[in-house]
Amino acid sequence: MTIQLMVPGMACSTCANNITNAVKTVDVHALVKTDLQTKMVSVETQAERTTIEQVLITAGYPPTEFSTELVEQKL
């Protein structure tokens, strides 16, 4: 499944790497794509959304709710 999250605290490539590494702790085969400009993280994973959200919170990058309409405007 693909999970899309907005992560406002993702500011640089180090943040993106930390997010990727955090996700990989729960699903080593996950495909993580980050967009620093839009603050969006897309995760293709077998893990549950709540699990991904929790590892991001633990890593210091809490995701926020976002409007699909807002995301479409930024794309």
PAZAPA-4460 file (N, C-alpha, C; in steps of 0.05 Angstrom, whole numbers, plus 32768, in hexadecimal, padded with zeros to 4 digits):
% residues 75
    n_x    n_y    n_z   ca_x   ca_y   ca_z    c_x    c_y    c_z   seq   type   mol
   8011   7FE9   8000   8000   8000   8000   8012   8019   8000     1      M     A
   8007   802E   7FF5   8016   8048   7FF4   8009   805A   8009     2      T     A
   801B   8066   8019   8012   8078   802E   801F   8093   8028     3      I     A
   800F   80A8   8028   8019   80C3   8024   8015   80D3   803D     4      Q     A
   802B   80E0   8046   802B   80F0   805E   8038   810B   8059     5      L     A
   802E   811F   8067   803B   8139   8067   804C   813B   8081     6      M     A
   8065   8142   807D   8078   8143   8094   8084   815F   8094     7      V     A
   8078   8172   80A3   8081   818E   80A3   809E   8191   80AD     8      P     A
   80A7   817F   80BE   80C2   8182   80C9   80D8   8178   80B7     9      G     A
   80D1   816E   809F   80E5   8165   808C   80F0   817D   807D    10      M     A
   8108   8185   8084   8113   819E   8078   812B   819B   8066    11      A     A
   8138   8183   8067   8151   8180   8058   8154   8163   8050    12      C     A
   8169   815D   8041   816E   8142   8038   8175   812F   8050    13      S     A
   8181   813A   8065   8186   812A   807C   816C   8121   8089    14      T     A
   8159   8133   808B   813E   812D   8095   8132   8116   8084    15      C     A
   8133   8119   806A   8128   8105   8058   8135   80EA   805C    16      A     A
   814F   80EA   8060   815D   80D1   8065   8155   80C5   8080    17      N     A
   8151   80D5   8094   8149   80CC   80AE   812D   80C0   80AD    18      N     A
   811B   80CC   809D   8100   80C2   809A   8101   80A7   808B    19      I     A
   8111   80A5   8076   8114   808C   8068   811E   8076   807A    20      T     A
   8133   807C   808A   813F   8068   809C   812B   805F   80B1    21      N     A
   811A   8072   80BB   8106   806B   80CF   80F2   8058   80C4    22      A     A
   80E8   805E   80AC   80D5   804C   809F   80E0   8030   809B    23      V     A
   80FA   802F   8093   8106   8016   808D   810A   8004   80A6    24      K     A
   8108   8011   80BE   810A   8000   80D6   80F2   7FEE   80DA    25      T     A
   80DB   7FF6   80CD   80C3   7FE5   80D0   80BD   7FD6   80B6    26      V     A
   80C8   7FDF   809F   80C5   7FD1   8086   80DD   7FD6   8075    27      D     A
   80F0   7FC3   8076   8109   7FC6   8068   8106   7FC9   8049    28      V     A
   80EF   7FBE   803F   80EA   7FBF   8022   80D9   7FD7   801A    29      H     A
   80D3   7FE9   802C   80C2   8000   8025   80D0   8012   8011    30      A     A
   80C0   801D   8000   80CA   8031   7FED   80C1   804C   7FF7    31      L     A
   80D4   805D   7FFE   80CE   8077   800A   80D6   808D   7FF6    32      V     A
   80C4   809F   7FF0   80C9   80B6   7FDF   80C3   80CF   7FEF    33      K     A
   80D6   80E2   7FEF   80D2   80FB   7FFE   80D4   8113   7FEB    34      T     A
   80C4   8127   7FF1   80C5   8140   7FE2   80C8   8157   7FF6    35      D     A
   80E0   8162   7FF6   80E6   8177   800A   80D6   8190   8005    36      L     A
   80CF   8196   7FEC   80C0   81AE   7FE5   80A4   81AD   7FF0    37      Q     A
   8096   8196   7FEC   807B   8194   7FF5   8078   8188   8010    38      T     A
   808E   817E   801B   808F   8170   8036   807F   8156   8036    39      K     A
   807C   814A   801E   806D   8131   801B   8080   8119   801C    40      M     A
   8076   8104   8029   8084   80EB   802A   8070   80D6   8020    41      V     A
   8079   80C6   800D   8069   80B0   8002   8078   8096   8008    42      S     A
   8069   8084   8014   8075   806A   801D   8065   8053   8011    43      V     A
   8073   8043   8001   8067   802A   7FF8   8070   8015   800B    44      E     A
   805D   8009   8019   8065   7FF7   802F   804F   7FE2   8034    45      T     A
   8056   7FCD   8042   8043   7FBA   804C   803B   7FC0   8069    46      Q     A
   8048   7FD4   8075   8042   7FDB   8091   8029   7FEC   8091    47      A     A
   801C   7FED   80A8   8004   7FFD   80AC   800B   801A   80AE    48      E     A
   7FF8   802B   80A6   7FFC   8048   80A7   8003   8051   80C3    49      R     A
   7FF5   8047   80D7   7FFB   804F   80F3   8017   8048   80FB    50      T     A
   8021   8032   80F1   803D   802A   80F8   8051   803E   80EB    51      T     A
   804C   8045   80D2   805E   8059   80C5   805C   8073   80D3    52      I     A
   8044   807C   80DA   8041   8096   80E8   8050   8095   8103    53      E     A
   804E   807F   8111   805B   807D   812B   807A   807E   8129    54      Q     A
   8085   8070   8115   80A3   8071   8113   80AC   808D   810B    55      V     A
   809C   809B   80FC   80A4   80B7   80F5   80A2   80C9   810D    56      L     A
   808E   80C5   811E   808C   80D5   8137   80A3   80CF   8149    57      I     A
   80AA   80B5   814C   80C1   80AD   815C   80DB   80B9   8152    58      T     A
   80DD   80BB   8137   80F6   80C6   812B   80F7   80E4   812D    59      A     A
   80E1   80F1   8136   80E1   810E   8138   80D5   811D   8120    60      G     A
   80C7   810E   810F   80BA   811A   80F7   809D   8113   80F7    61      Y     A
   808D   811F   8109   8071   8118   810A   8062   8121   80F0    62      P     A
   8053   810F   80E4   8043   8117   80CD   802A   8126   80D6    63      P     A
   801F   8136   80C4   8006   8144   80C9   7FF1   813C   80B5    64      T     A
   7FD9   8141   80BB   7FC3   813C   80A8   7FC5   8151   8092    65      E     A
   7FBD   8149   807A   7FBE   815C   8064   7FA6   8158   8053    66      F     A
   7FA0   816D   8044   7F8A   816D   8031   7F94   8163   8016    67      S     A
   7F86   814F   800B   7F8E   8145   7FF0   7F8D   815C   7FDC    68      T     A
   7F7A   816E   7FDF   7F77   8185   7FCD   7F90   8196   7FCE    69      E     A
   7F9B   819B   7FE6   7FB3   81AB   7FEA   7FCA   819D   7FDC    70      L     A
   7FCD   8183   7FDF   7FE3   8174   7FD3   7FE2   8177   7FB5    71      V     A
   7FCA   8174   7FAA   7FC7   8176   7F8D   7FCF   8191   7F82    72      E     A
   7FC9   81A6   7F92   7FD1   81C1   7F8A   7FEF   81C5   7F89    73      Q     A
   7FFD   81B7   7F9B   801B   81BA   7F9C   8028   81A9   7F87    74      K     A
   801B   8196   7F7C   8027   8184   7F68   8028   8191   7F4D    75      L     A
***
